[in-house]
Structures are given as C-alpha cells and as structure tokens.
Amino acid sequence: MVCPFKISSRSKVYFSSTSFMFLYCFIFVPFYVNYFNFITIRTNIFLFFCHKFCHKFVLNKFFMYNVIIKVKKRLKMNFGIESETLEFKKNTNEINEAMKSICAMLNKHGKGTLYFGIGDDGLVYDQKININTLRDICRKIYENIEPVISPIIEKKIVDNKQIIEVTFCGNDAPYSVEGIYYIRNDDEDKILSPNQLRQLFEFNKNKSWDSELSDYEIDDIDLETFQKFYKKAIKSKKLNEIEFNAENILNKLSLMKNEKLTNAAHYLFSHREPIVLKMAVFATDQKLTFLDINRISGNIFQLIEKANEYVKSKINWKAEFVDIERIDIPEIPIDSLKEIIINSFAHAKYESAIEHEINIHPSNIKIYNPGQFPIEYTPEDFAYKNIESIIRNPLILKMINLVDEAKICNNGFKRVYEECEKTNAKITYQKGNYGFAFIFLRENKSLISKDEEFKEYWLPDSAYYVYMALKNNPKETAGSLAKKIKKSSRTIQRILDLLKDKGYIARIGKTRGYWKILK
C-alpha cells in the first residue's frame, strides 16, 4: 500500500493526490453515516489529531482549516424538515410569524411544536435567551391567539446552544391571530378563505356539551372559587397575570359569550352548587350499615378539594422513621387517588341527574361518576397502549389543567397504573350502563375481623359496627351511634360497656371526652 504522505528529512508533510482520498474514504464517510453522539466523539479525536499534527509538521494551513470547518458543519445536529405540525424559527425576532404558524397548526391538527433557534435548514443557530424571554413568548401567545391556549414553553441546550421549544394543543378551533384565521398547508401558513372558514365553523358546529352556552350569567359565579382558580393558574405559570376582572377573564378563557356562561363555567365555578357528591364509610363490603356519611353539594373545584380531604382522612397511614424524621405512608398512593378523583369530575356526564359517589369499604375504595367509559376500551388500553385520550368535556379538563399538574395532552391512567405498580397497590374498575367506577383495593390489615378477634368473645354484629364507628370517629356519642346503627340508646350503652369490659375501648374524659381504641 502506498503511503499517502511523503515525509522529507526536515519533517515537512506534502499532501499527494491520494492523501485527500485517504481522509475522505477512511474518515469523512464513516463519520457521516454513524449516529450523532458517536460521530461527535470521533470528530473530536480527528480534530485533536489534526491539531497535534499541525504542531509537529508544516502543513497547508488553509487546506486544513477548510477540512475542519467542513467536518464540523457536516456533523451538526439537524432537526430535519418542517411539516404540518412542526415549525422552525431562527430566533425570537420572528415571533409574529410564529403566532401565525401556531394558529395554522391548531386549526388543521389541534396540536403542534415550534422551535426558536432552528433555521429552515434544520440546523441550530445561536441566540440570546434571558430570564424574560420565555415569559415574553407566553405573553405574546396569550395576547394574540384566540381562544386562549396553554402552551408548554421550555429552554433546551443543543450543540452547546440555547433553543426554545413550544408545544401546544387545543380543541376550540377555529383559532385566530388578531382576527385573521390561518390553516397549515404542508409547511406553509395560509390565510383561510371565507369559504374555508365557513367550512371550518360548520365542522366544529357540533361542539362538546361543556362549550355550549347555559342560561346563567356572571352573577352565577362564586367569586371566591374563581379567584382561587385564577391565583393558582398564575402560580403554575399557565396563565399570564392581568388585572383581576371576572368577566374579562371568563371571556378570554372562552367560558363566557354574549353575557352567558358556558356549561363548563357553570359547573366549574357556580355558587348554585350544581353537583352532588355522596361520601360514605361502610362497616362491611356491602352498602348496608354506614359508619360515616356525607352528602354535599358544590361546584367541580369545591368538590375535588373536599373529596381529596375526605379520602385522605379515612384511609390508613403507617409511620416510618428515617433517622429522626417521621414519614407518613398512605395505604394507597395519594397522587393516584387525586388523579382518579379529578378524572371522575372531568369526564362526568353532567346532563345526568345521577350523583357522584365515594364509597369506602373495609376491602376497597370505590370512586364512581355518572359518565360511561368508552365501550370498546378499558383503562388498561389507555395505560399501556398508544391510544389517544377520549375527552368528554375538553373545556372543563382544560381549566383543571391550568391549576393542576395533570396535562391535558397526556394520559392520566398511565400515570396511575405506573404509580400503583411501583407501590404494589392493586386496582380494578367497573363499567356500568349509567356510570363508571374506579376501585382501589385495600389490604384491610388495620380493620378488626369478625372471624378472628370478635369471634373469640362471641360479640354480636352490632358490637362490631359500634367498634368500627368509634375507630372512625372517637368523639361519637351514644345518641349519634344509636342513629347510625339503628338501635336504641340503651342497647348502644350496653354494647359500649361490653366493649370496655373486653378491653377494646376506654373512655377518656367525661362530657367532652372521647373514646380511645385499645386494640
């Protein structure tokens, strides 16, 4: 084999015609066809070799400079080409054009991704990003695109350069920028013709129920709930802070039109308490004898909060100590409980008069909502398969998303199943003709078993129910127990005396005392 270099006695190197072929065939081509990360490593080795070589030998510096520049350019990360759901902007100076692209993608596909810092050629270009850049982009989107969307805006580092990724989705087409409607055609943003706009309106005419106008007006809004919602949305950085004006914000969020609230606004914020939630703790797995029951009314945000508080107060917790720090661990993952409760209210069928329910039994916790689950699917399908979410009430879910960690474009069942698998929590579900129930199974370790301890002393069922009621609420009185168990006060007093004699309970204090569970 002929050496491509001719080395003189003075250690000078002259490139023959075969030298370039050597570099091209054995270095350039292999670099170009490998994966990006591996390419980067090999390129660095090659450039280091060239750098050292230049110091040892006298080379044609101009030639080597061009070689290095060409290699670097070839091996930059490339984002590919633009599409109907992907748009590149070289820098944030193109923010106005970016608004048109976002609008066009929403009207065509209901979602998309836009990058600042990527050129039309797919290469990364350097740009300055300061603390206000992301906030300015968010404000620009909020002020220019109607109806309002909630994009996810993130700064990322590629090739040691800063870029901005904007992902977005929306179900309220048609969208406009400063009153002009756009549609995506390949990688271009076209203004909709009057005929196209009419067709788009007709296509979206059969809006979801929650976007339809109700008979209620601004006076129907519970301002305390709405202000709390607004503050949380600002804190989560999913809504830009403006002067608080309920009517303006409702209109901006598509929750009000022509002075009428949408169904979503009514059920989310109304002071008329449009939804009923029944919560109960039962002595057995049958819905016969309850130990505690609450039937409350309110709007969606009020009931989500109360439901979470109720379940957390009724489930079992165990304490573990790490060094001197106490950690309370729930029997069921709290985040999963919260996700299912939110899901229950977000996907309910509110045209129905059926009540929401949370039933806590010794062996399970059942969360029921009046909303049929899609017949052809199961929760496992949405958790493990690549199936798009089927959203019954997109506007309601969108408002919940503004104040909660759950993302409207993501799948909640997947998160629930993953967390339950990690914590060994068992779950199941029931599909009915008029509603759907998600069920968390309990180990039931902390509950007294009638087949074990109570059977030893031949205590009656009524004693078991009294014991469970006291365990659930130590401040129960003989009178309140009589109403729950449906026994006379005298019978309840005899049962209390029997439980004290057997060492199950003890009375602490007198009139304002409580019952202490001993075993």
QUIVENTA-V50875 format. One line per field, one symbol per residue. phi: phi as a letter, one per 40 degrees, with the letter a starting at -180 (. if undefined). psi: psi as a letter, one per 40 degrees, with the letter a starting at -180 (. if undefined). A space follows every 50 residues. Layout:
phi = ???
psi = ???
This chain:
phi = .cccbbbcccgcbbcccccccccccbbccdcccccdccddcccccccccc ccccccbcbcccccdccccccccccccbcgbcacbbbbbcaccccccccc ccdcccccbgaibbbbhbcccgccbcacbbcccccccccccccbcbccbb cbbbcbbbfgbcbbbbbaaabbdcbbbfgbbbbcbgbbbbcccdcccccc ccccccccdcccccccbdccccccccccdcccccccgbaccbccadcccc cccgcaafgbccdcccccbcccfcbbbbbabbcbcccbbccaabbbbicd cccccccccccccbccbbbbbbfbccbcbccbdcccdcccccdcccbccc ccccccbbbbbdbabbbbbcaccddcbbdccccbbcbccbbcbccccccc ccbbccbdcbbccccccccccccgccbaabbbcbabbbbccbcgcccccc cbccccbfccdcccccdcccccacccbccccccccgbccccccccccccc ccgcbacbgbdbcacbcca
psi = hhhehhhidefihhhadedddddddeddddddeiiddddddddddddddd ddddddihigddddddddddddddeihheaiiaeehhhhdieefdddddd ddddddddeeiihhhhehideeihiiihhadeddddddddddddhhihig ihhihihhffihihhhiiiiefiiiihfehhiihhbfihihhiddddddd dddedgiideeihaeiadeehhdddddddddddddefehihihhhddddd ddefeihfehiiddddddeieegeihhhhihidaeigchidihhhiiaid ddddddddddddeeiiiihihhbehhhhhidhhdddddddddddddeige eieiiiihhhideihhhhighhihdeiidddddeighihhhdgddddddd ddeidhhdeihdddddddddddefhhiaihhideahhhhhiidfdeihhd ecddddefiiddddddddddddgeeiidddddddefiidddddddddddd deediihhibdfaihhhd.
